[in-house]
Amino acid sequence: MGPDMLSIGEMAHATGVSRRMLRHWEEVGLLAPSSVDEFTGYRRYARHQVGRVRAIASLRAVGFSLEAIGDLLGGQLSQQRLTRLLRDRERELVDQIDEATTRLQEVRTRLTALQRGHHTMSSNLEISTLPTLRLAALQAHVDDESEIGGAVADLLPRLRDQLASHGLDEVDLVLTYDGTAEDTIVVTAGTPAPDGAVPGLDTVLVEGADRGASVRFDSAPPDIGDAWIAMDAALGESGRETTGVYRQTLPRAGGVVLQAPVRDLPNGPCAPRS
């Protein structure tokens, strides 16, 4: 092999592009070796092709398709075609920036909500008894926490419609999440009904607890999951953790109340000492 020729391994080493990618670019017509041994299949590249490989890699790094790169590096590229390629890529990048900006705003919103949630927990978290609830309700079963939001979005409108058909528009609503079973989470959406059943709705009893955590938000948190995380963090600082059935009350006056039974962590400061 002459001094100005490179093997595929040497080309890969010189450019940082893998052998697999060099072969792929050859298959799509972007990079033709200077020679291929007819007996061994070994590829040889001219040293000046290092520049082309680096150019292809650079264009791929900024998101150009292989087809567009072929045009950009082709000898017959017209100004009109170049302008179109660059305009297309400009639009793609603008879309990516817009999407990234939206996601950034969502992250910042959640961070702010977590900070506010921590402040709310520090000032409003109470430990007291939780009463037994008798709910007129609808229920759904889900397999994972990630499915709870979809279940709630389905149950709440149906519950409100059923309550409205009986003149029960201005009532507190209660959501409960029971993950005590091994393989399912029971999601309940209902309203307290101590005086009797509501036609079309099931009667669901939610057991009370001697000790439970309660916190009220004057306005609904942007992400209720983050609020539960903040509650768990605040309880953990005092050596406690949530357990049992979680309750989320939507008072007719507004706001949100989160409640859950609590227990002492095994090695927490509240745990009994032997």
N, C-alpha and C positions, 0 to 999 in steps of 0.2 A: 504494500500500500504506500503510495507516494506521500511526501511530507505535507501536501496540501489536501489530503483526503482524511476523512474521519470515519471511524466505525460508528455504528448506532449507539454503542455505549459511550464513546468519546463525545458524540454530539449531545447525548443526554447529560453527561457530566458538565459540558461546556455551557449549556443553556438552562439547566435545571428542569428540563421537560422530560417526563418519563419515556422510556422506550415504547410503552403501550400507546402513549399519546402520539408519539412520532409515527408509529405505524397507522394509527387511526387517521391522522392528517394525510398520510399517503393514500389511504383508501378513499378519502373524499376528494382527493385531487388538489390538496393545498401544498403538499411538499413531496416532490419526487426526488428520490436519491439520485445522485449522479450516475451510480452504477449499481447493479445487483448481480452477484455471481450466479450464473445459470446453474451451477452444480450445488453450491452450498446455500444459496439464498441470502448470503451475507450482503448487507447494504453498505454502501460507501457514499459519503456526503462530501461535497466540496466545502472547503473551509469558509468560503464566502456565504454559504447557506446558513451559517450561524446567525447572521443578521435577519434572515427571513424567519427563522424559527423564533427568535426573540420578538420580532414584530407580530407574528401570529399570537404568541403568548400574551403580549401586551394588549392586543386588541380583544382577546378573549377575557382578559382580566377586567376590562371595562364594560364587558357585556355584549360585545358584538357576536352575532351568530357566525357559524363557519361559512355559511353562504355569503354573508355580508363581507366577511374577511376576504373571501376569494375575489369579490368585486373590488374591494379596497386595494388589494395587492396586485390586481390584474393590470396588465399594460394598456388595456383599452378602456379604462375607466373614464367616463365622461363627467363633465362638471355637473350635469343634471342628475346623473346617477349618484354622484358623491353627495350632492346636496340632499337628495332624498334619503340616502342612508343616514346621514348625520341628523336630519330632522326626525327620522324615525327613532333614532337612539336618544335624541333629546327628549322626545315625548315619553319614552320608556323611563328615562331617568327622572323626569319631573313626576311621573306617576309613583315611582319608588320613593321619592322624597316626600310626596304628599302622604303616602301610606305610612312611612316611617315617622313623619310628624304627628300623624294621628295616634300611632302607637305610643310615641313619646308622651303625648298629652295624657293618654290613658294611664301610663305608668306613673306620671307625676300626680295625677288625680288620686290614684290608689295610695301613693306614698303620703299625700296630704291627708287622705281619709284615715290611714293607719295612725298618723300622728294625732289627729283629732280624736280618733277612737281611743287611743291610749289615754289622752287627757280626760275623756268622758269616763273611761273605766276608773281612773284614779279618783275622780270626784264623785261618781254616782254609783259605783258598784256596791251592792248590799248583799249581806248573807242573812237569809231568813227562811222561814218555812214556805214551802210552795203548796198551795191548796190543790186538792183533787179537782179535776175539771170534768164536767159532763158536757160533751159537745154534740151538736147536730152537725154532721160532717160528711164529706166525701173523702175517699182514700185512694191512694195509688201505691204500688210497690215498684221500687227501682233496685238495680243491682249495684249501683256505685254512687258516691257523693256527687260526681260530675253530672248525674242525671236528675238531681233534685230540682234544679232550676227549671228544667223542662216540665217536670211534674207539677210544680207550683203554678207555672204559667198556664197549664191546662186546667188545674183544679179551681183556681180562684175565680175566673169568669163564670164557670158553671155554678159554683157556690153562690156567687152574688146574684145570678139570674134566678136560682131556686129560692133564695131568701126574698128577693124582690117580688116574686110571684105570691108571697104570703105577707107582703107589706112590711118586711123586715129589712128596710134599706139602711137605717142608721143603727148599726150594731157593731160591736167589736168583733174582729176576726182573729182567729188563732190558727197558726200553723205549727204542727209538731213534726219532729223527725225522730223516728225510733229505729236506731241501728243496733239494738241489742241482740237481734237474731243473727245467726252465723252468716246467712247467705242472702239477706234482703234488707232493704231499708223501707219502712212504712212511712209514707208522707201523708199527713192528714191536714185538711183545710176545713175549718168549721167555725161555729160561733157558740158561745156558752148558752146552754139551754137547760137550766136547772128545773124549769117548770114543766117540761114535757118534750116530746119528740116533735120534729118538724117534718111534715110529709115530704117524701122524696129524698130525705137525708137519713143517713145511718146515725145511731147513737154510739158515741165513742167515749169511753172513760179513760182519762189520763191520771194515773196515780200521782198523789202528792208526794212530798219529800220533807223530812224533818229539817234538812239543810239544803238550801238552794241559792244560787247566785242570780241576782236580778240587776239589770241596768237599763235605763231608759235613754233613748235618743230623741231629742226634740224633733229632728227630721230624719228621714230614712237614710242610712249610710249608702254611699254609692255602690258598695259591694258588701252584701250581708255576710259573705264568707270571710271577708277581712275582719268584720266586726266580731265574729266568733273567735277568730284567731287572736284578736286583741284581748278578748275576755279570757281565753286560755292562758295568755301570757301574764295577765294581771293576777289571775288566780295562782299561777305557778310561782309568782314572787312571794306569795304567802303560804306556799306549801300545800296548795289544793289543786284539784283538777275536776273538770266536768265529767258527768257520767249519766247514764240513763237516757230518758227522753228529753230532747231539747224542745223548747217552746219559743215561739216568736209571735207576739201579740201585736196586732195593728189596731190601736184604739180608734174609735170613731172620731175622737178629737184631734187625731194626727199623731205623728211620731211612731216610734217602734220600741217595744220592750222585749228584751231577750232574757230568757230564764233557762236555767238547767240545774238539776241536782248536782251537788258537789260532794267530794270525799277528800280525805287527807291523803297526800302522797306518802308512800311507805317511809321515806326518809325525810319528810318535810318537817318544818318546825312545829306544825300542829299535830303530828303523829304522836300517839301515846308512847311513853318510854317504859321499858321493862325494868 
